[in-house]
Amino acid sequence: MQNTNKFYNLMSLAVIGIIALPVGIANVILGYILKDSPCTSCWALRIMMIVIALCALFIVRYGLKFKYVALMLLAAAYGIWNAFWHFGIYATLDVGQGQALMIFGLHTQIWAGIVMWAVIVIFALILLFCAPSFSSLSATTTERKLNKIDKVAFVVFFVIVASNAFQALVMVGPPPFTGADSPTRFTLNPKYISWNSALGNLFSDPSLRGAMGVDKPDLAGKSSNFAFDHKAQNSPLNINKALNIASKTELNLDLNSPISAISYDEKTQKFTIATQDWGLYLADKNLKTISNHFVLDHLYFPTVLNFVGVDFMGDNIKVMGYNKAFITVKQDDKADEVAGFADFYEGGDKFSKVARDNLVTTRSKTSYIASFVADEKYSYAITVPDNLQKSFILIKQLNADDKISAEIIPELASNVTLKDKRELGELYITAMAIKDGMIYAASKNYNTIVVIDTKTDEIVEAYSYPEVIVNLRGLEFVDGVLKAVSYQNGKNIMFELK
């Protein structure tokens, strides 16, 4: 009997703790004194705390029953999810940025998550150490007679809940109003009070991932849902210069998947070839013989999705995935295969990892890329359009520290013009090369190559290339001649363009 009374006393104290501290402080001190108003999500968190306290009061009044415990755990689980979902909105912002008041350096939504986690832990500890048996606690068929601490818990609960209801009525309003995502400070002056409802936008976005719900990009051997037009005359740009095919060669190399990018190193006179399925191969100038290769374990952190770009960077080689994650490697015949086990399925004894990281972007955060190229100072990539947006953003990454330097929507030089009501985002850049400070970016859509001046970030020229090239994936200058690789009809084909 003594243990039973201890259990109920602890449950009442827990009610007082969650109502008087997080809910009460948020309502009285943060709300009435510091004028902080909860957003819609914060109100949901506060309501979940009230639901948890209410479940505990039911236990205090009617005994320990499965349905009360279940509802309490469900409320806590939702609260934890809500708190960290809420925090995730601000997690990638710069230091000190966010919304609402900070307590010991943490925004209130994080404290809500901590409270929800603490509910589960504290309730578990009470059950573990203070409950004599579940059967004895759940055997109550009538209302328990409340002692003084139980009554205090009920009084505190109803007072704080009533105060919260008043604050919510003032700042949120009655149904169907739902509150604001970014509310104004608390006031009793009706002049500054406005009620908002998000119900009209409840079903406006069919994607559960929102802006992140973009389709995967088109890959060398895996077509996307994007509809491609290979007629250059339909390009969004006015084009009056054409490249023609000077030669065509079928590449017969032993590769694990279609070629997704190429790069040529004049110093060593070697090609590096990236394949769609995480393969990198070193080949001779004539693309006849492979000397070394590796196959990446792409799931090792960070995950590098299918390769779309590759380039030599001094003695190193950088390979880029379409999710803007990359690995930089160095050819090393004495590489430690054991150390490379985490990164390589094959080739861990021939290549060593120099760096493996993500490009952390802002403007292009919700876009994929399908190409990549580098010069001595910067690495470059261009976003591709998808099911949610038409995107053409030039990403510049400083090679010295692998950090983003710029995200630019290129302007057009005076000699390059867009057709009426057309936009750059219609282009689908799948291959890039660089020469004399100029980026040559090839679009699979409309068979267009745009030339971008890296000093001015302007598109200074536009070319068409023949429509028989339907899946251009690799672009590179070799001895001043532009080479293009297309994977079509199940074969990797090298075209020389002039």
C-alpha positions in Angstrom: 0.0 0.0 0.0 2.9 2.3 0.8 4.5 1.7 -2.6 1.1 2.3 -4.3 0.8 5.7 -2.5 4.3 6.6 -3.5 3.6 5.8 -7.1 0.5 8.0 -7.2 2.4 10.8 -5.4 5.1 10.7 -8.0 2.6 10.8 -10.8 1.0 13.9 -9.3 4.4 15.5 -8.9 5.1 14.7 -12.5 1.9 16.4 -13.5 2.8 19.5 -11.5 6.3 19.4 -13.1 5.3 19.2 -16.7 2.4 21.7 -16.3 4.0 24.3 -14.0 7.5 24.2 -15.6 7.5 23.9 -19.4 3.8 24.7 -20.0 3.4 27.2 -17.2 6.7 29.0 -17.9 6.0 29.1 -21.6 2.6 30.6 -20.9 3.2 33.0 -18.1 6.8 34.0 -18.2 7.5 33.7 -22.0 4.0 34.6 -23.0 2.6 37.3 -20.7 5.9 38.8 -19.5 8.3 38.4 -22.4 5.5 38.6 -25.0 6.5 35.4 -26.8 3.8 33.9 -28.9 3.9 30.2 -30.1 3.7 29.4 -33.8 1.2 26.7 -34.9 3.7 23.9 -34.4 4.7 25.2 -31.0 1.0 25.2 -29.9 0.9 21.6 -31.0 3.8 20.8 -28.8 2.3 22.6 -25.8 -1.0 20.8 -26.4 0.8 17.4 -26.4 2.3 18.3 -23.0 -1.2 19.0 -21.7 -2.4 15.7 -23.1 0.4 13.9 -21.3 -0.4 15.6 -18.0 -4.1 14.8 -18.5 -3.2 11.1 -19.1 -1.3 11.1 -15.8 -4.2 12.7 -14.0 -6.5 9.9 -15.3 -4.0 7.4 -13.9 -4.0 9.3 -10.5 -7.8 9.3 -10.5 -8.7 5.9 -12.0 -5.6 3.8 -11.7 -3.0 2.6 -14.1 -4.6 1.3 -17.3 -3.2 0.4 -20.6 -5.2 3.0 -22.5 -3.8 5.9 -20.4 -0.2 4.6 -20.9 -0.7 4.1 -24.6 -2.2 7.6 -25.1 0.7 9.1 -23.1 3.3 7.4 -25.2 1.6 8.3 -28.4 1.5 12.0 -27.3 5.2 11.9 -26.3 6.2 10.2 -29.6 4.3 12.8 -31.6 5.9 15.6 -29.5 9.4 14.3 -30.1 8.8 14.1 -33.9 7.2 17.5 -34.0 10.0 19.1 -32.0 12.8 17.8 -34.1 10.8 18.4 -37.3 10.4 21.9 -36.2 14.1 22.2 -35.3 15.0 20.7 -38.7 13.6 23.8 -40.4 16.3 25.9 -38.7 19.1 23.3 -38.3 20.9 24.3 -41.5 20.8 28.1 -40.8 23.9 29.9 -39.6 24.9 30.0 -36.0 22.5 32.0 -33.9 19.8 32.1 -36.5 16.3 30.8 -35.9 12.9 31.9 -34.4 11.6 32.6 -30.9 13.4 32.8 -27.6 16.5 30.9 -26.6 17.0 29.3 -23.2 20.6 28.3 -22.5 21.4 28.6 -26.2 18.5 26.3 -27.4 15.3 27.5 -29.0 12.0 26.5 -27.3 11.1 23.8 -29.8 14.2 21.9 -28.8 13.3 22.2 -25.2 9.9 20.8 -26.0 11.6 17.7 -27.6 13.7 17.3 -24.5 10.6 17.5 -22.3 8.9 14.8 -24.4 11.9 12.6 -24.2 12.1 13.2 -20.4 8.4 12.2 -20.1 9.2 8.7 -21.4 12.3 8.3 -19.3 10.8 9.6 -16.0 7.5 7.6 -16.5 9.6 4.5 -17.2 11.7 5.1 -14.1 8.6 5.5 -11.9 7.2 2.3 -13.2 10.5 0.5 -12.9 11.3 1.5 -9.3 8.1 2.7 -7.6 5.2 0.6 -9.0 4.6 -2.5 -6.9 2.8 -4.4 -9.7 0.8 -3.4 -12.7 -2.2 -5.6 -11.6 -2.5 -3.9 -8.2 -2.4 -0.5 -9.7 -4.8 -1.2 -12.5 -7.3 -3.0 -10.3 -9.1 0.2 -9.4 -12.7 0.0 -10.5 -13.9 3.3 -8.8 -12.4 6.7 -8.4 -9.4 6.9 -6.1 -9.8 9.3 -3.1 -7.4 12.1 -3.9 -4.9 13.2 -1.3 -3.5 16.8 -1.0 -0.8 16.5 -3.5 -3.2 14.9 -6.0 -5.6 17.8 -5.5 -2.7 20.3 -6.0 -1.9 18.6 -9.3 -5.5 18.9 -10.5 -5.7 22.6 -9.5 -2.4 23.5 -11.2 -3.5 21.6 -14.3 -6.8 23.4 -14.7 -5.3 26.9 -13.9 -2.5 26.6 -16.4 -4.6 25.0 -19.1 -7.2 27.8 -18.7 -4.5 30.4 -19.0 -3.2 28.8 -22.1 -6.7 28.6 -23.5 -7.0 32.3 -22.9 -3.7 33.1 -24.6 -4.6 30.9 -27.6 -8.0 32.5 -28.0 -6.4 36.0 -28.0 -3.6 35.2 -30.4 -4.9 32.3 -32.5 -8.6 32.8 -32.4 -11.5 30.2 -32.5 -11.8 27.5 -35.2 -11.3 27.5 -38.1 -8.3 29.8 -37.4 -5.1 27.8 -36.9 -2.5 30.4 -35.9 0.6 31.8 -37.8 3.8 30.1 -38.7 5.6 33.3 -37.7 3.4 34.9 -35.1 3.6 38.5 -33.7 4.4 39.1 -30.0 1.6 38.7 -27.5 -0.7 41.6 -27.0 -4.2 42.4 -25.7 -4.6 45.3 -28.0 -7.0 44.2 -30.7 -5.4 46.7 -33.1 -2.4 44.5 -33.5 -4.1 41.1 -33.3 -4.7 39.2 -36.5 -6.0 35.6 -36.9 -4.8 33.3 -39.6 -5.8 29.9 -41.0 -3.6 27.4 -42.9 -6.6 25.2 -43.8 -6.8 26.6 -47.3 -3.2 25.3 -48.0 -3.7 21.9 -46.2 -3.8 19.9 -49.4 -2.0 22.2 -51.8 1.2 20.2 -51.9 0.7 16.5 -52.8 4.3 15.7 -52.0 5.1 14.6 -48.4 8.7 15.8 -49.0 7.6 19.3 -50.2 10.4 21.1 -52.1 12.7 18.1 -51.6 10.3 15.8 -53.5 12.1 16.2 -56.8 12.4 13.4 -59.3 15.8 11.7 -59.8 17.8 13.2 -62.7 18.3 11.5 -66.1 21.3 9.2 -66.0 23.4 7.7 -68.8 21.7 4.4 -68.7 18.6 5.2 -66.7 16.1 7.5 -68.4 14.0 9.9 -66.2 10.5 11.1 -66.8 11.9 14.3 -68.3 10.9 14.6 -72.0 13.9 15.5 -74.2 13.8 17.4 -77.5 17.0 16.9 -79.6 16.2 19.6 -82.1 18.5 22.5 -81.6 16.1 24.9 -83.4 13.7 24.5 -80.5 16.3 25.6 -78.0 15.3 28.5 -75.7 18.4 30.4 -77.0 18.8 31.9 -80.5 21.6 29.8 -82.0 23.4 30.6 -85.2 26.6 28.5 -84.7 26.6 24.8 -85.2 29.1 22.0 -84.4 29.3 19.1 -86.7 30.6 15.5 -86.3 34.1 15.1 -87.7 34.5 11.4 -86.6 32.7 8.7 -84.6 34.3 5.9 -82.7 32.7 3.1 -80.6 34.5 2.6 -77.3 35.1 -1.0 -76.4 36.3 -0.8 -72.8 35.5 -3.2 -70.0 33.4 -0.9 -67.8 30.9 -1.8 -65.1 28.2 0.5 -66.5 27.6 3.3 -69.1 30.1 6.2 -69.2 28.7 9.2 -67.3 31.7 11.6 -67.6 35.2 11.9 -69.0 38.3 14.1 -68.3 41.7 14.2 -70.0 45.0 15.1 -68.3 47.5 16.6 -70.8 50.5 16.0 -68.4 50.0 12.3 -68.1 48.1 11.9 -71.4 45.5 9.8 -69.7 41.7 9.8 -69.6 39.7 9.3 -66.4 36.3 7.8 -67.0 33.4 7.9 -64.6 30.6 5.4 -65.0 27.1 5.6 -63.9 27.4 2.9 -61.2 30.3 4.4 -59.2 33.2 3.2 -61.3 36.3 5.3 -62.1 38.7 4.0 -64.8 42.1 5.4 -66.0 42.7 4.8 -69.7 45.3 5.7 -72.3 44.9 8.6 -74.7 43.4 6.4 -77.4 40.8 4.9 -75.0 42.0 1.4 -75.8 43.5 0.2 -72.5 42.5 0.6 -68.9 45.4 0.8 -66.3 43.6 1.1 -63.0 40.1 1.5 -61.7 38.0 1.6 -58.5 34.3 1.0 -57.7 33.0 3.2 -54.9 31.1 2.0 -51.9 28.6 4.8 -52.3 26.7 4.2 -49.1 29.7 5.1 -46.8 29.2 8.6 -45.4 28.4 10.8 -47.1 26.3 8.8 -49.6 27.4 9.6 -53.1 24.6 8.9 -55.6 25.4 7.9 -59.2 28.5 9.5 -60.7 27.8 12.3 -63.1 31.1 14.2 -63.3 34.9 13.7 -63.0 38.0 15.8 -63.4 41.7 15.8 -62.7 42.8 18.2 -60.0 46.6 18.2 -60.0 47.7 14.8 -58.8 44.2 14.0 -57.6 40.9 13.0 -59.2 37.5 14.3 -58.1 34.3 12.4 -58.8 30.9 13.9 -58.3 27.5 12.3 -57.7 24.2 13.8 -58.8 23.3 14.7 -55.2 26.3 17.1 -55.0 28.3 14.6 -52.9 31.9 13.8 -54.1 35.0 11.9 -53.4 38.6 13.0 -54.2 41.1 10.3 -54.7 44.8 9.8 -55.5 46.2 7.0 -57.5 48.5 5.1 -55.2 49.9 1.6 -56.1 50.9 1.3 -52.4 47.5 2.2 -51.0 46.3 0.6 -47.8 43.5 -1.7 -48.9 42.3 -2.2 -45.4 42.1 1.6 -44.8 40.2 1.9 -48.1 37.7 -0.9 -47.3 35.1 1.6 -46.2 35.3 3.6 -49.5 36.0 1.0 -52.2 34.4 -2.2 -53.3 37.2 -2.6 -55.8 40.5 -0.7 -56.2 41.3 0.0 -52.6 44.8 -1.1 -53.2 45.3 1.3 -56.1 43.6 4.4 -54.9 43.6 6.3 -51.6 40.9 8.7 -50.4 41.9 12.4 -50.1 38.5 13.8 -49.2 34.8 12.8 -49.2 32.2 15.4 -48.6 29.0 17.2 -49.7 28.5 20.5 -51.4 26.2 22.4 -49.0 24.3 24.8 -51.1 21.5 27.4 -50.5 20.0 28.5 -53.8 20.4 25.1 -55.4 19.5 23.1 -52.3 16.5 21.5 -53.9 18.1 20.7 -57.3 20.2 17.8 -58.6 23.2 18.2 -60.9 24.1 16.0 -63.9 27.6 17.3 -64.6 30.8 18.7 -63.1 34.1 20.2 -64.1 37.1 21.8 -62.4 39.9 24.3 -63.0 42.9 25.1 -60.8 40.9 27.2 -58.4 37.2 26.2 -58.6 34.9 23.2 -59.2 31.8 23.9 -61.2 28.4 22.2 -61.5 25.1 23.3 -63.0 21.6 22.3 -61.7 19.1 20.5 -63.9 15.3 21.0 -64.2 13.0 18.6 -62.5 9.3 17.9 -61.8 9.0 20.9 -59.5 11.3 23.6 -61.0 13.2 24.8 -64.0 16.6 25.4 -62.6 19.9 26.6 -64.2 22.2 27.6 -61.4 26.0 27.6 -61.7 27.6 26.3 -58.5 31.2 27.3 -57.8 33.2 25.4 -55.1 36.6 26.6 -53.9 39.0 23.7 -54.3 41.2 24.8 -51.5 38.6 24.0 -48.8 35.8 22.3 -50.7 33.3 25.0 -49.6 30.7 26.8 -51.8 31.9 30.1 -53.1 28.9 31.1 -55.2 25.6 30.0 -56.7 24.9 32.1 -59.7 22.2 32.4 -62.4 24.4 33.3 -65.4 23.5 36.4 -67.3 23.6 36.6 -71.1 26.2 38.5 -73.0 24.9 41.0 -75.6 25.4 38.5 -78.4 23.3 35.8 -76.8 19.6 36.1 -76.6 16.6 34.1 -75.3 13.6 33.5 -77.3 10.3 35.2 -76.2 8.9 33.6 -73.1 11.7 31.0 -72.8 14.2 30.5 -70.0 17.6 28.9 -69.3 16.0 26.4 -67.0 14.7 24.5 -70.0 18.3 23.3 -70.7 19.4 20.1 -69.2 23.2 20.1 -68.7 24.6 16.6 -68.7 28.3 17.2 -69.6 30.9 20.0 -69.1 34.4 20.8 -70.2 36.7 23.8 -69.5 39.2 25.5 -71.7 40.9 28.9 -71.5 38.6 30.0 -68.7 35.5 29.1 -70.5 33.0 26.4 -69.4 31.4 24.4 -72.3 28.1 23.1 -70.9 26.2 20.6 -73.1 22.5 20.3 -72.7 20.9 16.9 -73.6 17.7 18.9 -74.1 17.7 20.8 -77.4 21.2 19.6 -78.2 22.7 23.0 -77.1 26.2 23.9 -75.8 26.5 27.1 -73.9 29.8 28.7 -73.2 30.2 30.4 -69.8 33.0 32.9 -69.0 34.2 32.0 -65.5 35.5 35.5 -64.9 32.2 37.3 -65.7 29.7 34.3 -65.1 28.1 35.3 -68.4 27.0 33.0 -71.2 29.0 34.4 -74.1 28.2 31.9 -76.9 25.8 29.2 -77.8 26.3 26.3 -80.2 24.1 23.5 -81.5 25.3 19.9 -81.9 23.8 17.2 -84.2 20.6 15.6 -83.1 21.9 12.1 -83.8 23.8 12.5 -80.5 20.9 11.7 -78.1 22.5 11.1 -74.8 25.7 13.2 -74.4 27.4 12.4 -71.1 31.1 13.3 -71.5 32.7 16.4 -72.9 36.4 17.2 -73.1 39.1 19.0 -75.1 42.0 16.8 -76.3 44.8 18.6 -78.1 42.3 21.4 -78.8 39.7 19.2 -80.3 36.3 18.8 -78.6 35.4 15.2 -77.8 31.9 14.1 -76.8 30.8 10.7 -75.4 27.2 9.6 -75.8 25.7 6.3 -74.5 23.2 5.2 -77.0 21.9 1.9 -78.4 23.7 0.2 -75.6 27.1 1.5 -76.6 29.6 4.2 -75.5 30.3 6.3 -78.6 33.0 9.0 -78.9 32.2 11.9 -81.3 34.7 14.5 -82.4 33.0 17.8 -82.9 34.1 20.7 -85.0 
